[in-house]
């Protein structure tokens, strides 16, 4: 149980294009989903927190107009990197919290998406 | 957010040796979680500690939460090559149980 999937697992795009990453909770309802970014050999940095049906809360320094987050259902959240540039190349990881069944402090992580912007 | 310092940053051991990573906070934590990330992989939840002085064991892994709830440690007895990876501590807090990850300790094991 508690499986989170991410799609795509890897994407290469040209500078200036937009990229959408999907995060799905497969066997539970995720009231809250989190989006992280991880640069090589560094820790995970939280970008934003999204609750189903409401606007995402972004961490300080993260541009909300560049990283669009939508959490339209209890099993799906999307992150769109708009007008991507080479400095946006990174490992993007989502996680989900099962707040419906309680005991919701544990986050279940997706496998991540490696984004390379040329 | 709740900041934590994690040491050491890197640790290289011979297979069979023990390993310990430490996580320290300047403020009292309500709880702390530990994650393992294999090279090229994603973080996998290991355990959550909540009570002052709590000690939990998972086979060769021993997790401790300090009496003052300001520090935590993960100890691995007799390391194996499968233990290779980065170990992160992460306190959670707030209404959404937001995690703040430490910088992690990268463990490499020489067979």
Backbone of each chain as ProteinMPNN parsed JSONL, in Angstrom:
{"seq_chain_A": "XXXXXXXXXXXXXXXXXXXXXXXXXXXXXXXXXXXXXXXXXXXXXXXXXXXXXXXXXXXXXXXXXXXXXXXXXXXXXXXXXXXXXXXXXXXXXXXXXXXXXXXXXXXXXXXXXXXXXX", "coords_chain_A": {"N_chain_A": [[0.81, -1.209, 0.0], [0.192, 2.417, -0.133], [1.407, 3.711, -2.434], [3.083, 5.863, -4.627], [3.11, 7.369, -7.737], [5.015, 8.802, -10.434], [5.088, 10.781, -13.36], [6.511, 12.156, -16.298], [9.331, 9.852, -15.937], [11.673, 10.756, -16.766], [12.745, 13.585, -18.552], [13.635, 15.492, -21.36], [14.051, 18.693, -22.54], [13.718, 21.613, -24.661], [15.096, 24.841, -24.076], [12.873, 27.295, -22.877], [10.507, 26.0, -23.307], [7.543, 24.44, -21.852], [7.05, 22.145, -19.193], [5.22, 19.438, -17.964], [4.672, 17.679, -14.998], [3.393, 14.78, -13.542], [1.908, 13.599, -10.541], [0.781, 10.89, -8.787], [-1.271, 9.344, -6.349], [-1.651, 6.025, -5.782], [-3.097, 4.115, -4.298], [-4.33, 5.319, -2.212], [-5.953, 8.171, -0.734], [-4.732, 11.31, -1.217], [-4.605, 13.938, 0.716], [-2.86, 15.984, 1.004], [-0.171, 17.048, -0.951], [3.279, 17.218, -1.727], [5.895, 19.038, -3.274], [9.213, 18.624, -4.219], [12.597, 19.662, -4.89], [15.684, 18.467, -6.012], [19.036, 18.96, -6.245], [22.084, 17.643, -7.725], [23.832, 15.61, -5.407], [22.852, 16.989, -3.262], [20.52, 17.995, -0.667], [16.949, 17.4, -0.27], [14.839, 19.967, -1.269], [12.047, 21.639, -0.234], [9.535, 22.769, -2.357], [6.844, 23.478, -2.631], [3.622, 23.169, -1.074], [0.674, 21.407, -1.55], [-2.811, 21.36, -1.186], [-5.695, 19.437, -1.746], [-7.957, 20.876, -3.941], [-7.4, 23.499, -3.264], [-5.336, 26.486, -3.415], [-1.818, 26.214, -3.978], [0.783, 26.352, -1.497], [3.651, 28.142, -1.527], [7.16, 27.813, -0.957], [9.541, 30.107, 0.431], [11.222, 32.043, -1.966], [10.606, 30.481, -4.151], [9.251, 30.684, -7.304], [5.97, 31.221, -7.948], [4.668, 31.669, -10.355], [6.259, 30.481, -12.153], [6.514, 27.844, -11.451], [3.929, 26.04, -11.67], [1.355, 24.681, -9.814], [-1.101, 22.221, -9.544], [-3.726, 20.717, -7.849], [-6.012, 18.939, -8.367], [-7.552, 16.726, -7.725], [-8.022, 14.105, -5.25], [-6.113, 12.27, -5.799], [-4.283, 13.155, -7.602], [-1.73, 15.38, -8.49], [-0.229, 18.063, -10.223], [2.785, 19.42, -11.52], [3.885, 22.121, -13.255], [6.53, 23.244, -15.068], [7.177, 26.24, -16.231], [8.287, 27.889, -19.197], [10.959, 26.762, -19.26], [14.398, 26.782, -18.217], [17.953, 26.134, -18.535], [18.956, 26.197, -15.89], [16.873, 25.193, -14.458], [17.06, 22.533, -14.603], [16.929, 19.541, -12.918], [16.212, 17.183, -10.251], [13.013, 16.33, -9.692], [10.792, 15.691, -7.158], [7.852, 14.252, -5.899], [5.674, 14.002, -3.053], [3.253, 12.372, -1.006], [0.671, 12.695, 1.378], [-1.306, 10.741, 3.454], [-4.026, 11.876, 4.564], [-6.554, 11.138, 5.094], [-7.056, 8.662, 6.273], [-5.896, 9.093, 8.676], [-3.086, 9.259, 11.042], [-1.301, 10.685, 9.587], [1.356, 11.679, 9.305], [3.389, 10.565, 7.929], [5.135, 10.732, 4.88], [4.798, 9.655, 1.571], [6.899, 8.93, -1.009], [7.203, 9.713, -4.484], [8.829, 8.232, -7.403], [10.334, 10.171, -8.617], [11.289, 12.712, -11.055], [13.492, 13.304, -13.585], [14.648, 16.193, -14.897], [15.969, 17.681, -17.727], [17.078, 20.516, -19.167], [17.815, 21.85, -22.215]], "CA_chain_A": [[0.0, 0.0, 0.0], [0.823, 3.732, -0.102], [2.296, 3.85, -3.588], [2.996, 7.124, -5.351], [3.787, 7.294, -9.032], [5.317, 10.066, -11.084], [5.278, 10.639, -14.798], [7.421, 11.107, -16.75], [10.46, 9.604, -15.048], [12.801, 11.512, -17.306], [12.328, 14.432, -19.668], [14.605, 16.437, -21.91], [13.302, 19.675, -23.324], [14.465, 22.787, -25.101], [14.909, 26.041, -23.266], [11.72, 28.084, -23.259], [9.287, 25.186, -23.351], [6.958, 24.104, -20.558], [7.047, 20.711, -18.907], [4.266, 19.068, -16.922], [4.995, 16.447, -14.269], [2.237, 14.293, -12.793], [2.144, 12.822, -9.324], [-0.453, 10.199, -8.445], [-1.316, 8.366, -5.263], [-2.328, 4.923, -6.452], [-3.966, 3.286, -3.465], [-4.848, 6.082, -1.081], [-6.338, 9.536, -1.076], [-3.714, 12.231, -0.723], [-5.156, 15.261, 0.992], [-1.765, 16.928, 0.826], [0.977, 16.599, -1.744], [4.424, 18.106, -1.62], [6.837, 18.999, -4.397], [10.59, 18.903, -3.834], [13.606, 19.694, -5.937], [16.956, 17.996, -5.475], [20.184, 19.076, -7.139], [23.031, 16.541, -7.483], [24.568, 15.525, -4.146], [22.291, 17.898, -2.271], [19.333, 17.508, 0.013], [15.666, 17.751, -0.866], [14.347, 21.28, -0.89], [10.614, 21.739, -0.457], [9.151, 23.88, -3.218], [5.479, 23.906, -2.351], [2.671, 22.234, -0.47], [-0.643, 21.615, -2.149], [-3.954, 20.659, -0.637], [-6.699, 19.2, -2.772], [-8.998, 21.874, -4.113], [-7.02, 24.861, -2.887], [-4.095, 26.948, -4.016], [-0.597, 25.704, -3.345], [1.577, 27.264, -0.67], [5.019, 28.054, -2.011], [8.231, 28.174, -0.04], [10.204, 31.365, 0.126], [12.187, 31.965, -3.057], [10.086, 29.684, -5.261], [8.351, 31.517, -8.097], [4.698, 30.544, -8.196], [4.284, 31.792, -11.768], [7.142, 29.619, -12.94], [6.223, 26.466, -11.055], [2.489, 25.998, -11.465], [0.934, 23.435, -9.169], [-2.533, 21.979, -9.523], [-4.073, 19.513, -7.08], [-7.437, 18.951, -8.699], [-8.26, 15.599, -7.121], [-7.328, 13.518, -4.105], [-5.096, 11.318, -6.222], [-3.436, 13.703, -8.652], [-1.196, 16.736, -8.448], [0.687, 18.296, -11.333], [3.73, 20.53, -11.45], [4.274, 22.568, -14.595], [7.665, 24.164, -15.108], [6.908, 27.07, -17.404], [9.449, 28.529, -19.809], [12.099, 26.138, -18.572], [15.743, 27.182, -18.581], [18.92, 25.129, -18.081], [19.108, 26.187, -14.427], [15.757, 24.436, -13.876], [17.4, 21.111, -14.67], [17.015, 19.035, -11.545], [15.411, 16.007, -9.923], [11.802, 16.802, -9.036], [10.161, 14.565, -6.451], [6.624, 14.58, -5.176], [5.302, 13.086, -1.985], [1.844, 12.49, -0.671], [0.317, 12.371, 2.761], [-2.647, 10.183, 3.564], [-4.678, 12.535, 5.69], [-7.93, 10.661, 5.256], [-7.103, 7.545, 7.222], [-5.242, 9.452, 9.933], [-1.671, 8.905, 11.13], [-0.832, 11.235, 8.317], [2.621, 12.398, 9.312], [4.316, 9.924, 7.006], [5.006, 11.095, 3.48], [5.187, 8.594, 0.643], [7.546, 9.626, -2.112], [7.217, 9.18, -5.839], [10.162, 7.855, -7.871], [11.057, 11.336, -9.101], [11.383, 13.041, -12.481], [14.751, 14.012, -13.918], [14.421, 17.174, -15.954], [17.154, 18.263, -18.333], [16.703, 21.58, -20.098], [18.968, 22.129, -23.073]], "C_chain_A": [[0.844, 1.26, 0.0], [1.858, 3.894, -1.211], [2.014, 5.169, -4.283], [3.761, 6.982, -6.657], [4.027, 8.696, -9.572], [5.545, 9.815, -12.557], [5.532, 11.998, -15.421], [8.554, 10.89, -15.746], [11.67, 10.432, -15.475], [12.309, 12.346, -18.474], [13.464, 15.366, -20.053], [13.827, 17.415, -22.775], [14.202, 20.84, -23.716], [14.153, 23.968, -24.194], [13.717, 26.843, -23.784], [10.419, 27.308, -23.321], [8.798, 24.918, -21.936], [6.885, 22.59, -20.397], [6.079, 20.435, -17.769], [4.664, 17.73, -16.307], [3.77, 16.052, -13.448], [2.65, 13.459, -11.599], [0.811, 12.209, -8.909], [-0.29, 9.296, -7.238], [-2.201, 7.232, -5.763], [-3.326, 4.178, -5.579], [-4.405, 4.002, -2.197], [-5.191, 7.484, -1.564], [-5.38, 10.512, -0.4], [-4.31, 13.615, -0.525], [-4.107, 16.344, 0.79], [-0.663, 16.289, -0.004], [2.062, 17.658, -1.666], [5.294, 17.951, -2.864], [8.21, 19.453, -3.919], [11.465, 18.985, -5.079], [14.922, 19.27, -5.29], [18.031, 18.137, -6.541], [21.19, 17.989, -6.773], [23.793, 16.694, -6.184], [24.087, 16.539, -3.106], [21.032, 17.305, -1.663], [18.071, 17.881, -0.763], [15.239, 19.117, -0.341], [12.86, 21.355, -1.233], [10.312, 22.968, -1.299], [7.777, 24.413, -2.816], [4.676, 22.768, -1.747], [1.321, 22.476, -1.115], [-1.687, 20.748, -1.471], [-5.028, 20.573, -1.704], [-7.752, 20.301, -2.772], [-8.632, 23.284, -3.71], [-5.675, 25.222, -3.515], [-2.892, 26.411, -3.246], [0.074, 26.787, -2.511], [3.032, 27.076, -1.047], [6.017, 28.46, -0.925], [8.899, 29.463, -0.513], [11.24, 31.156, -0.988], [11.733, 31.143, -4.248], [9.038, 30.512, -6.002], [7.079, 30.759, -8.448], [4.269, 30.616, -9.652], [5.14, 30.914, -12.664], [6.831, 28.144, -12.665], [4.748, 26.39, -10.675], [2.078, 24.644, -10.901], [-0.581, 23.376, -9.141], [-2.807, 20.673, -8.8], [-5.578, 19.347, -7.188], [-8.225, 17.813, -8.062], [-7.436, 15.03, -5.982], [-6.248, 12.521, -4.503], [-4.128, 11.892, -7.245], [-3.026, 15.14, -8.369], [-0.243, 16.885, -9.625], [1.555, 19.512, -11.047], [4.106, 20.882, -12.876], [5.408, 23.569, -14.462], [7.5, 24.982, -16.386], [8.192, 27.753, -17.884], [10.738, 28.044, -19.144], [13.432, 26.642, -19.114], [16.733, 26.157, -18.036], [19.09, 25.065, -16.562], [17.96, 25.492, -13.708], [16.007, 22.934, -13.935], [17.647, 20.592, -13.261], [16.217, 17.747, -11.436], [14.213, 16.501, -9.128], [11.077, 15.603, -8.442], [8.894, 15.047, -5.771], [6.447, 13.596, -4.02], [3.855, 13.346, -1.632], [1.61, 12.034, 0.757], [-1.111, 11.868, 2.779], [-3.318, 10.786, 4.783], [-6.079, 12.027, 5.959], [-8.013, 9.597, 6.328], [-6.471, 7.893, 8.551], [-3.815, 8.938, 9.98], [-0.91, 9.501, 9.978], [0.472, 11.974, 8.345], [3.627, 11.792, 8.352], [4.049, 10.397, 5.592], [5.518, 9.934, 2.629], [5.678, 9.271, -0.632], [7.366, 8.914, -3.438], [8.647, 8.897, -6.261], [10.966, 9.012, -8.441], [11.054, 11.485, -10.61], [12.668, 13.821, -12.703], [14.486, 14.906, -15.114], [15.756, 17.729, -16.425], [16.686, 19.278, -19.375], [17.944, 21.969, -20.904], [18.985, 23.582, -23.539]], "O_chain_A": [[2.067, 1.193, 0.118], [3.028, 4.178, -0.954], [0.862, 5.544, -4.499], [4.907, 6.533, -6.679], [3.333, 9.647, -9.211], [6.107, 8.796, -12.959], [4.811, 12.941, -15.094], [8.708, 11.671, -14.808], [12.55, 10.758, -14.678], [11.535, 11.861, -19.299], [14.148, 15.942, -19.207], [13.043, 17.014, -23.634], [15.292, 21.022, -23.175], [13.067, 24.061, -23.622], [13.574, 27.044, -24.99], [9.343, 27.902, -23.381], [9.515, 25.131, -20.958], [6.68, 21.859, -21.365], [6.107, 21.109, -16.739], [4.956, 16.769, -17.02], [3.184, 16.878, -12.748], [3.624, 12.709, -11.651], [-0.17, 12.922, -8.703], [0.7, 8.575, -7.114], [-3.357, 7.45, -6.124], [-4.315, 3.657, -6.094], [-4.806, 3.364, -1.224], [-4.78, 7.917, -2.64], [-5.242, 10.531, 0.823], [-4.496, 14.368, -1.481], [-4.431, 17.481, 0.448], [-0.279, 15.14, 0.217], [1.779, 18.85, -1.553], [5.408, 16.862, -3.427], [8.359, 20.509, -3.304], [11.135, 18.467, -6.146], [15.231, 19.665, -4.166], [17.955, 17.519, -7.603], [21.167, 17.467, -5.658], [24.332, 17.76, -5.886], [24.824, 16.898, -2.187], [20.547, 16.257, -2.088], [18.125, 18.582, -1.773], [15.274, 19.382, 0.861], [12.469, 21.157, -2.383], [10.772, 24.069, -0.998], [7.571, 25.619, -2.68], [5.001, 21.589, -1.889], [0.871, 23.617, -1.216], [-1.472, 19.562, -1.219], [-5.244, 21.515, -2.467], [-8.352, 20.613, -1.744], [-9.465, 24.185, -3.802], [-4.979, 24.372, -4.069], [-2.949, 26.188, -2.037], [-0.054, 27.979, -2.79], [3.583, 25.985, -0.905], [5.746, 29.329, -0.095], [8.826, 29.842, -1.682], [12.029, 30.211, -0.948], [12.422, 31.115, -5.268], [8.065, 30.98, -5.41], [7.124, 29.763, -9.17], [3.579, 29.72, -10.137], [4.775, 30.641, -13.807], [6.888, 27.311, -13.57], [4.366, 26.637, -9.531], [2.418, 23.598, -11.453], [-1.256, 24.336, -8.769], [-2.197, 19.646, -9.098], [-6.318, 19.582, -6.233], [-9.438, 17.926, -7.881], [-6.289, 15.426, -5.774], [-5.545, 11.988, -3.645], [-3.237, 11.182, -7.712], [-3.854, 15.995, -8.054], [0.466, 15.944, -9.981], [1.126, 20.485, -10.427], [4.592, 20.032, -13.622], [5.263, 24.611, -13.823], [7.667, 24.463, -17.489], [9.053, 28.135, -17.092], [11.489, 28.818, -18.552], [13.576, 26.896, -20.31], [16.376, 25.38, -17.15], [19.34, 23.993, -16.011], [18.039, 25.228, -12.509], [15.239, 22.153, -13.372], [18.463, 21.132, -12.514], [15.622, 17.284, -12.41], [14.366, 17.026, -8.026], [10.786, 14.628, -9.135], [8.867, 16.109, -5.149], [7.008, 12.5, -4.026], [3.307, 14.408, -1.926], [2.26, 11.119, 1.262], [-2.01, 12.478, 2.201], [-3.194, 10.272, 5.895], [-6.72, 12.43, 6.93], [-8.904, 9.611, 7.177], [-6.499, 7.079, 9.474], [-3.374, 8.253, 9.058], [0.021, 8.891, 9.453], [0.701, 12.831, 7.491], [4.614, 12.436, 7.997], [2.902, 10.461, 5.149], [6.538, 9.319, 2.938], [4.973, 10.072, -1.245], [7.373, 7.685, -3.512], [9.585, 9.276, -5.559], [12.154, 8.858, -8.721], [10.847, 10.521, -11.347], [12.897, 14.862, -12.088], [14.145, 14.436, -16.2], [16.57, 18.189, -15.624], [15.991, 18.937, -20.332], [18.972, 22.361, -20.351], [19.89, 23.984, -24.27]]}, "seq_chain_B": "XXXXXXXXXXXXXXXXXXXXXXXXXXXXXXXXXXXXXXXXXXXXXXXXXXXXXXXXXXXXXXXXXXXXXXXXXXXXXXXXXXXXXXXXXXXXXXXXXXXXXXXXXXXXXXX", "coords_chain_B": {"N_chain_B": [[10.908, 27.422, 9.303], [11.826, 24.202, 10.815], [15.12, 23.84, 11.418], [17.752, 21.517, 10.902], [20.899, 20.12, 11.765], [23.037, 17.863, 10.233], [25.362, 15.34, 10.756], [28.014, 12.96, 10.138], [28.848, 14.459, 6.925], [29.717, 12.776, 4.99], [30.496, 9.287, 5.027], [32.679, 6.65, 4.984], [32.943, 3.221, 5.141], [34.292, -0.003, 6.03], [32.89, -3.069, 5.03], [30.948, -4.593, 7.511], [31.739, -2.995, 9.566], [30.546, -0.613, 12.024], [28.156, 2.111, 11.793], [27.229, 5.5, 12.292], [24.981, 8.2, 12.191], [24.243, 11.588, 12.936], [21.787, 13.893, 14.071], [21.016, 17.175, 14.709], [19.275, 19.737, 16.447], [18.529, 23.161, 17.185], [16.262, 23.811, 18.386], [13.404, 22.484, 20.164], [12.015, 19.513, 18.988], [8.949, 18.27, 17.64], [8.67, 15.824, 16.519], [10.609, 13.407, 14.671], [11.654, 12.213, 11.538], [13.177, 9.58, 9.659], [14.832, 8.941, 6.619], [15.886, 6.964, 3.812], [17.874, 7.21, 0.959], [18.667, 5.668, -1.912], [21.411, 5.654, -4.261], [20.519, 7.44, -7.124], [17.889, 6.966, -6.627], [14.709, 7.458, -4.882], [13.651, 9.077, -1.811], [13.028, 6.883, 0.903], [10.834, 6.079, 3.423], [11.892, 5.409, 6.7], [11.518, 5.464, 9.554], [9.632, 6.942, 12.28], [10.139, 9.039, 15.042], [8.825, 9.993, 18.13], [8.535, 10.268, 20.922], [10.19, 11.547, 23.851], [13.478, 10.468, 24.442], [13.086, 8.132, 23.07], [13.724, 4.918, 21.68], [14.135, 2.974, 18.878], [14.204, -0.074, 17.05], [15.212, -1.601, 14.014], [15.943, -4.423, 12.809], [19.238, -4.358, 12.001], [19.378, -1.661, 12.386], [19.315, 1.085, 14.576], [17.449, 3.546, 16.058], [17.427, 6.656, 17.706], [15.917, 9.087, 19.845], [16.609, 12.071, 21.369], [16.584, 12.942, 24.902], [15.853, 15.575, 25.348], [14.578, 16.068, 23.033], [15.934, 17.279, 20.959], [17.852, 16.196, 19.46], [18.837, 13.438, 17.385], [19.652, 10.105, 16.403], [20.971, 7.679, 14.11], [21.956, 4.432, 14.019], [23.857, 1.942, 12.508], [24.518, -1.391, 12.719], [27.212, -3.522, 11.969], [27.666, -3.035, 9.018], [26.408, -3.548, 5.684], [26.803, -4.024, 2.127], [24.417, -3.368, 0.996], [23.495, -1.326, 2.521], [24.323, 1.039, 1.508], [23.905, 4.433, 0.654], [22.154, 7.597, 1.008], [21.359, 8.954, 4.083], [18.763, 10.63, 5.54], [17.644, 12.908, 8.021], [14.562, 14.261, 9.165], [12.581, 16.562, 10.566], [9.099, 16.967, 11.189], [6.388, 19.28, 10.871], [3.818, 21.752, 11.577], [0.519, 22.366, 10.188], [0.241, 20.843, 7.935], [2.105, 18.892, 8.275], [4.69, 19.366, 7.313], [7.876, 18.505, 5.982], [11.262, 19.061, 6.892], [14.212, 18.615, 5.508], [17.373, 17.386, 6.589], [20.845, 17.825, 5.584], [21.803, 15.368, 5.013], [23.57, 12.205, 5.244], [25.971, 10.638, 3.458], [26.531, 7.329, 2.979], [29.022, 5.061, 2.207], [30.067, 1.773, 1.462], [32.707, -0.393, 1.675], [33.294, -3.44, 0.148]], "CA_chain_B": [[10.859, 25.985, 9.463], [12.735, 23.644, 11.794], [16.383, 23.5, 10.781], [18.55, 20.502, 11.58], [22.262, 19.898, 11.287], [23.284, 16.438, 10.175], [26.78, 15.004, 10.618], [28.893, 13.623, 9.188], [28.287, 14.625, 5.59], [30.099, 11.553, 4.291], [31.115, 8.261, 5.856], [33.056, 5.465, 4.228], [33.293, 2.165, 6.078], [34.492, -1.351, 5.516], [31.748, -3.918, 5.33], [31.057, -5.196, 8.83], [31.922, -1.944, 10.572], [29.33, 0.099, 12.408], [27.986, 3.457, 11.234], [26.263, 6.33, 13.005], [24.761, 9.558, 11.723], [23.63, 12.369, 13.995], [20.929, 14.982, 13.639], [20.902, 18.088, 15.846], [18.448, 20.929, 16.282], [18.663, 24.142, 18.262], [14.943, 23.928, 19.01], [12.753, 21.219, 20.496], [11.255, 18.974, 17.861], [7.782, 17.468, 18.036], [8.954, 14.472, 16.069], [11.622, 13.377, 13.628], [11.57, 11.055, 10.662], [14.415, 9.202, 8.975], [14.639, 8.426, 5.272], [17.07, 6.482, 3.11], [17.791, 7.401, -0.492], [19.727, 4.965, -2.626], [21.897, 6.436, -5.406], [19.607, 7.439, -8.265], [16.527, 6.638, -6.204], [13.954, 8.455, -4.154], [13.661, 8.802, -0.366], [12.136, 5.856, 1.421], [10.601, 6.274, 4.845], [12.41, 4.361, 7.584], [10.899, 5.452, 10.866], [9.321, 8.208, 12.926], [10.312, 9.066, 16.485], [7.949, 11.024, 18.686], [8.655, 10.426, 22.367], [11.482, 11.863, 24.433], [14.274, 9.31, 24.813], [12.616, 6.94, 22.369], [14.669, 4.088, 20.94], [13.453, 1.973, 18.061], [15.144, -0.904, 16.297], [14.765, -2.32, 12.831], [17.029, -5.346, 12.49], [20.548, -3.811, 12.363], [19.277, -0.214, 12.532], [18.805, 1.574, 15.849], [17.118, 4.965, 15.997], [17.23, 7.242, 19.03], [15.473, 10.469, 19.962], [17.175, 12.549, 22.619], [15.671, 13.252, 26.014], [15.354, 16.935, 25.159], [13.965, 16.096, 21.702], [16.665, 18.206, 20.101], [18.792, 15.457, 18.639], [18.459, 12.081, 17.041], [20.74, 9.383, 15.751], [20.707, 6.407, 13.435], [23.142, 3.589, 14.126], [23.772, 0.68, 11.784], [25.489, -2.371, 13.202], [27.746, -4.456, 10.966], [27.153, -2.573, 7.73], [26.463, -4.389, 4.492], [26.833, -3.191, 0.913], [23.048, -2.918, 0.727], [23.211, -0.14, 3.322], [24.819, 2.218, 0.797], [22.886, 5.432, 0.309], [22.148, 8.805, 1.829], [20.382, 8.896, 5.164], [18.286, 11.96, 5.894], [16.685, 13.106, 9.091], [13.62, 15.294, 8.767], [11.469, 16.813, 11.476], [7.887, 17.438, 10.519], [5.659, 20.236, 11.689], [2.789, 22.519, 10.904], [-0.76, 21.694, 9.976], [0.402, 19.899, 6.837], [3.2, 17.983, 8.605], [5.76, 19.646, 6.358], [9.177, 17.967, 6.354], [12.455, 19.851, 6.61], [15.272, 17.624, 5.42], [18.767, 17.698, 6.835], [21.664, 17.694, 4.382], [22.01, 13.954, 4.757], [24.882, 11.573, 5.379], [26.189, 9.641, 2.409], [27.283, 6.168, 3.448], [29.544, 4.109, 1.23], [30.563, 0.582, 2.135], [33.694, -1.127, 0.893], [33.062, -4.874, 0.399]], "C_chain_B": [[11.872, 25.501, 10.478], [14.005, 23.192, 11.094], [17.101, 22.444, 11.593], [19.916, 20.408, 10.93], [22.505, 18.398, 11.325], [24.774, 16.201, 9.959], [26.993, 13.507, 10.788], [28.219, 13.756, 7.826], [28.549, 13.367, 4.766], [30.681, 10.573, 5.295], [31.402, 7.054, 4.982], [33.512, 4.413, 5.222], [33.606, 0.874, 5.332], [33.263, -2.173, 5.896], [31.969, -4.619, 6.675], [31.28, -4.183, 9.939], [30.578, -1.294, 10.889], [29.33, 1.509, 11.825], [26.949, 4.21, 12.063], [26.176, 7.7, 12.342], [23.94, 10.292, 12.768], [22.862, 13.553, 13.407], [20.686, 15.883, 14.84], [20.085, 19.322, 15.495], [18.672, 21.877, 17.446], [17.324, 24.327, 18.992], [14.371, 22.537, 19.289], [11.874, 20.774, 19.338], [10.049, 18.196, 18.362], [7.979, 16.015, 17.614], [10.078, 14.535, 15.044], [11.477, 12.085, 12.824], [12.937, 10.812, 10.026], [14.062, 8.565, 7.633], [15.972, 7.933, 4.726], [16.849, 6.686, 1.617], [18.969, 6.684, -1.13], [20.185, 5.827, -3.793], [20.953, 6.306, -6.59], [18.161, 7.176, -7.908], [15.839, 7.784, -5.484], [13.967, 8.112, -2.671], [12.62, 7.761, 0.021], [12.049, 6.025, 2.93], [11.153, 5.098, 5.643], [11.627, 4.304, 8.88], [10.54, 6.856, 11.313], [9.492, 8.045, 14.43], [9.527, 10.241, 17.04], [8.235, 11.311, 20.163], [10.078, 10.757, 22.804], [12.205, 10.59, 24.843], [13.916, 8.029, 24.077], [13.741, 6.229, 21.634], [13.88, 3.039, 20.169], [14.487, 1.206, 17.254], [14.451, -1.539, 15.112], [15.952, -3.167, 12.398], [18.359, -4.725, 12.92], [20.532, -2.302, 12.572], [18.668, 0.136, 13.886], [18.639, 3.077, 15.765], [16.879, 5.469, 17.416], [16.757, 8.68, 18.905], [15.918, 10.941, 21.319], [16.13, 12.899, 23.663], [15.056, 14.637, 25.852], [14.654, 17.109, 23.817], [14.618, 17.16, 20.818], [17.684, 17.473, 19.238], [18.316, 14.035, 18.438], [19.648, 11.407, 16.372], [20.222, 8.105, 15.11], [22.01, 5.615, 13.473], [22.9, 2.298, 13.355], [24.896, -0.23, 12.284], [25.913, -3.278, 12.05], [27.211, -4.141, 9.572], [27.319, -3.61, 6.626], [26.434, -3.486, 3.264], [25.442, -2.678, 0.555], [22.663, -1.688, 1.545], [23.649, 1.149, 2.638], [23.67, 3.151, 0.441], [23.055, 6.657, 1.177], [21.026, 8.707, 2.836], [20.044, 10.324, 5.589], [17.443, 11.898, 7.158], [15.794, 14.268, 8.671], [12.54, 15.453, 9.827], [10.248, 17.256, 10.669], [7.144, 18.374, 11.455], [4.614, 20.982, 10.888], [1.55, 21.695, 10.634], [-0.681, 20.667, 8.855], [1.529, 18.899, 7.07], [4.342, 18.127, 7.599], [7.085, 19.12, 6.874], [10.288, 18.952, 6.008], [13.632, 18.891, 6.645], [16.62, 18.192, 5.85], [19.551, 17.492, 5.55], [21.994, 16.246, 4.052], [23.428, 13.495, 5.011], [24.982, 10.494, 4.318], [27.078, 8.525, 2.943], [27.73, 5.319, 2.269], [30.207, 2.969, 1.99], [31.501, -0.166, 1.209], [33.552, -2.627, 1.181], [34.35, -5.616, 0.792]], "O_chain_B": [[12.692, 26.284, 10.959], [13.978, 22.273, 10.275], [17.067, 22.465, 12.824], [20.071, 20.589, 9.722], [22.216, 17.739, 12.324], [25.377, 16.803, 9.071], [26.236, 12.852, 11.504], [27.133, 13.215, 7.611], [27.72, 12.95, 3.956], [31.283, 10.974, 6.291], [30.513, 6.506, 4.33], [34.374, 4.682, 6.058], [33.235, 0.692, 4.172], [32.678, -1.98, 6.962], [33.041, -5.166, 6.935], [31.042, -4.472, 11.111], [29.614, -1.409, 10.133], [30.37, 2.029, 11.419], [25.935, 3.65, 12.48], [27.196, 8.283, 11.975], [23.06, 9.714, 13.405], [23.246, 14.125, 12.386], [20.206, 15.422, 15.875], [20.191, 19.872, 14.399], [18.968, 21.447, 18.561], [17.266, 24.919, 20.07], [14.813, 21.544, 18.712], [11.096, 21.553, 18.787], [10.122, 17.535, 19.398], [7.507, 15.094, 18.281], [10.452, 15.622, 14.602], [11.212, 11.015, 13.373], [13.742, 11.732, 9.88], [13.13, 7.767, 7.525], [17.039, 8.409, 5.115], [15.784, 6.379, 1.082], [20.124, 7.05, -0.915], [19.415, 6.658, -4.272], [20.624, 5.198, -7.012], [17.295, 7.162, -8.783], [16.316, 8.919, -5.476], [14.263, 6.975, -2.305], [11.492, 7.765, -0.47], [13.065, 6.104, 3.62], [10.914, 3.939, 5.306], [11.131, 3.248, 9.271], [11.07, 7.84, 10.797], [9.056, 7.055, 15.018], [9.559, 11.342, 16.491], [8.181, 12.461, 20.599], [11.047, 10.301, 22.197], [11.629, 9.729, 25.509], [14.399, 6.954, 24.432], [14.607, 6.869, 21.037], [13.065, 2.312, 20.736], [15.505, 1.755, 16.832], [13.293, -1.953, 15.177], [16.853, -2.689, 11.709], [18.586, -4.578, 14.121], [21.564, -1.716, 12.901], [17.653, -0.429, 14.295], [19.583, 3.796, 15.438], [16.223, 4.809, 18.223], [17.144, 9.399, 17.984], [15.64, 10.288, 22.325], [14.959, 13.12, 23.354], [13.888, 14.85, 26.176], [14.184, 18.204, 23.506], [13.952, 17.843, 20.041], [18.312, 18.082, 18.371], [17.513, 13.504, 19.205], [20.538, 12.072, 15.842], [19.202, 7.54, 15.504], [23.045, 6.089, 13.005], [21.872, 1.642, 13.526], [26.07, 0.138, 12.264], [25.086, -3.738, 11.264], [26.405, -4.89, 9.02], [28.239, -4.427, 6.64], [26.076, -2.312, 3.361], [25.313, -1.657, -0.121], [21.625, -1.075, 1.295], [23.373, 2.238, 3.139], [22.61, 2.718, -0.012], [23.983, 6.744, 1.982], [19.883, 8.412, 2.487], [20.92, 11.111, 5.947], [16.645, 10.981, 7.353], [16.215, 15.147, 7.919], [11.681, 14.584, 9.975], [10.377, 17.848, 9.598], [7.256, 18.271, 12.677], [4.541, 20.854, 9.666], [1.537, 20.479, 10.828], [-1.463, 19.716, 8.833], [1.876, 18.138, 6.166], [4.882, 17.138, 7.104], [7.397, 19.263, 8.056], [10.255, 19.596, 4.959], [14.005, 18.407, 7.714], [16.965, 19.326, 5.52], [19.001, 17.042, 4.545], [22.416, 15.938, 2.937], [24.368, 14.29, 4.996], [24.182, 9.559, 4.283], [28.23, 8.754, 3.31], [26.918, 4.912, 1.438], [30.829, 3.18, 3.031], [31.131, -0.527, 0.092], [33.676, -3.045, 2.332], [34.318, -6.823, 1.034]]}, "name": "protein", "num_of_chains": 2, "seq": "XXXXXXXXXXXXXXXXXXXXXXXXXXXXXXXXXXXXXXXXXXXXXXXXXXXXXXXXXXXXXXXXXXXXXXXXXXXXXXXXXXXXXXXXXXXXXXXXXXXXXXXXXXXXXXXXXXXXXXXXXXXXXXXXXXXXXXXXXXXXXXXXXXXXXXXXXXXXXXXXXXXXXXXXXXXXXXXXXXXXXXXXXXXXXXXXXXXXXXXXXXXXXXXXXXXXXXXXXXXXXXXXXXXXX"}
